[in-house]
Amino acid sequence: MTAVDVYLVPVGSTRYELYCESAEIGDLEPTAQTERRGIYARFRRMVAEALNLRRMRRLAAGPAGPNEQDSWLVRLRNIAIRRVAEAIVEWRLLWHLGKQSDAELVHPDDLDADSALAEARAGLQRDADRHRWRLVTSALAAAVLGPLLFFVPGPNLVAYYFWFLAVGHLLAWRGAKYGIAGVKWQTRASAPMVDLRGILDLDPDARATQVRDVEARLKLEHLASFIERMVVRFH
């Protein structure tokens, strides 16, 4: 299998985040061939629905607001699906990494290879720890809220939502752990990556110009979207 490129993006003076172009545009199906029934099947359907809703919102002229004609159940469902779509954006790198056997870590060339690998593995360990904890809390919430809300007519959307989170966190945790112990990493230094240092501190116009330049030099297409997500996360 060809090694997938994973970029070690500097998002601060000492912090890095992993970015993978193929995770942005590739198949986001996170489950294995053997996981085809039960909650995994429901999970896959919710992933597909959330991604479709996200695409529709991006193609719409303006942000989608709640329709007053919709019932409270439909509005609740749409809110849950939007939250699911936002979660998928965060998790998909780890889902993608969990299906790789080889990866090449592209890092700023002012960072040596050993330090770059240490930063990547430390980031994956943080992800693994975070998703393990959220897996536990989401599963507990689903287990408690399912019986408590049995009287609500129709499907128990709250319980489904937390079960979705639990499965998503499980798969993200697996991906992070596999990235640490299962993926065979190579490294490649990159001069353009250095120009992303301090990118989050620039004003929006300067940041957009800088990112477009780095995108072109690295032959990437979706780096700008990733950087803007980091702006929202860290500001």
C-alpha positions, 0 to 999 in steps of 0.5 A: 500500500502506498504511504499516505501523507500526513502533515504536521501543521504548526498551529502555535509556538509549541503545538502541532496538529495532524492534517491529511488531505486524503482524509478530507476527500476520501471515503469516510466509512470508518468500520471494518468489513466484519462490522456490518450489523446492529449499532455499526449499521445504524452508525454508518447510516447516520454518518451518511446522512450527516455528511449529506446534510453538511454538503447541502448546507454548504451548497445553500445560499445561506445558513440553514435555520430551523423551520418553524413548520417542522415539529419539535422532533424534526428540529431536534433530529436536525440539530443532532445531525448537524452536531454529528456532521461537526463531530465527523470533521474532527474524527475523520483523520483518526478514522482514516489513519486506522485503515493505513499500514504506512504513512509519511509524516511531512514536517517543517524542515526546521524540526528534525525527524525524531522531534517531528515523530515525537510530536506526532505521537504525542498528539495521537496519544492526546487524541487517544486519551480524550476519545477514550474518556469521551467514549465512556461518558457517551456510552454511559449517557446513552445507557442512562437516557435510553431507558429514561426517555422510553416514553417519548414517541418515535425513535429515541433520538437522544439515546441514538445521538449518544450511541453515535458519539460512543461509536465515533469515539471508539473508532477514533480511539482505535485510530489514534492507538493504531497510529502510534503502534501500528502505522509504519512512519517515514518522515519528509522535511518540507520548507513550505510547512515552516511558513505556517508557523504563527498562521493562527495569529495573522489577520484573516486576509493575511492568513488566507493569502499565506495559506493559499501560497502554502497550499499551492506549493504543497499541491494541496486543496483543502488546507485552508478549511483545516486552518480555519477549523483550527482558528475556531478551535484555538481562538 
